[in-house]
Amino acid sequence: MTQIEPLYDKKYHCEMCEQAFTTKKVRSRFVKVLRFDTDFAPIYAEGFENPNLYYINVCPNCGYSFTDDFSANFTPGAKQQIQDKICSQWAPHNYGDKRTIQEAMNTFKLAAYSSTLKKEKHIVSAGLYIRLAWLYRSTDNHEQELRFLKLALKEYTESYSTGDYKGTQVSELRLMYLIGDLSRRIGHTQDAVRFFSKVIEKQRQSVEPQIIQLAKDRWQEMREEKVVSGN
């Protein structure tokens, strides 16, 4: 009987150089989430795969890096920018096999750069930064985790202001909660309280009671911390 491997090859077409390539993805049966952190970071069971390592698709030919959330359209001038700043300086490298955490971090940085040059939606860039922060958290690198949480918060806030999250899987409620939680994590207490309050205010019309509860839990934790610290 053939043993099924956790990783499989998925074919992609590079929108930049028109080349086809394959990259590894994780079969869902090899993923087991134990719980989620307060910012939705999945905590995986020991011995199971972390699909986050394979979230980014990197074209081995030109270096353009993207996810399934990137739009197929390029804003005027974006292709030239990517050609000049990524493709023309790319030393062919294949990220299409099994990845280490360090290699996965590199792919996220490449995708974040591609996303910036392409002027992707803020919600897409935010998703890259927060996942990169989660990878750093899993290696206990607090300095880099904080760096990318701040970048994620900036992009989530821009997405909330511009409304570019509409039509994606991220609801307004989830977005407000995330802005609150990332603000809390980086020490912006007033912003955190403001956004958690916005979430709780919507409890009557919400179809996401679990998000309301998360906001109440965080708000309560912050009140208790304030009492303990005597502020």
Phi, psi and omega in degrees: 000132181285132178279133180276128180277149178297327184257145175226162180270132175241134182275141176225159176242126181281123181288345181273305186254001177070009180276149173266147176207166176241151177216153183283144170228165184257132174291135188300332181292345179262013179245127178225111180269124178280316181194176178241143174287173184295339177257024176073012176293124180284138174256116185268149178292148178303135177086357177254164184278153174254103183296342179301331180296336186244021184290328185264138175256121181246121177290119182292340184279317186237349176090352177298131185235137188205171175236176179292347179273346180294145177280155181282345183270146176247135177291156180306130178087347184294318181298321179295318178299314181294320178299313183290318190264341179241298189299316184292341181251009186280124170266114186316126183215135183256112175263015188278000179253195179302136185246145169276169177298320180298317178297320178298319178300318179299319181294324179294321179293321176297316181293322180296322178292316177301317181298319180295312182294327182278348185058050175294167177301149178301323182296328179288314179298320179300318179299326178290313183295319183291322179293324177294320177299320179298321179297316179295324178299321182292343177254009180060029176265086188293325182297312180288326177302312181297319180303314184278335172295321179296318178294321178297315180300317179301315181289321178296321180295318177297319180297320179295318181294317186271343180077018184284359176280343183298135181087001176255181180284351181269114180282164179300319182297314180298319180296315180297319178298316180298318178300319177297314184290320179292324176299316179299316183295327182262007173091012176270074190300316182296318178297319180300311180299318181300314183284324175297321178297319178301319180295311184297326179299336184267011188298331183289324183258008186276145173254012180236069184301331181294328179289320177302316182295319178300316180297319179296318180298314181295318182298317179296316178301318181294322178296317181294320178297322180296319179295315181298317183282346177079016180270000000 
